[in-house]
């Protein structure tokens, strides 16, 4: 989480960190849903990334989400009806892959100097 947050801040993103899915859900609630993108691990304590996103989507509608996991997509894809724009970034990954995935979700093309 720290490495991803630091990398995103270096390229100009405003980042809100949460230690688990429940804290992530609360952070989005505190922002009243004014979130442009969610970057979340799939497996987290208290509330999985998929469960967190399902709750966020139910309250605020679809928000682009980048799931990060060391597990195959089939391990969690059936747990929730996900937004058609979600992406999965498999661990381990390079920061350039992270930024490209974010670019695909937010602008429809790979990142150069996103945002």
Secondary structure, DSSP 8 states (H G I E B T S, - for coil): -HHHHHHHHHTT------SSHHHHHHHHHHTTT--S-EEEESS-SSS-HHHHHHHHHHHH----EEEEESS-GGGTGGGS---TT-EEEESS--HHHHHHHHHHHHTSS--SS--
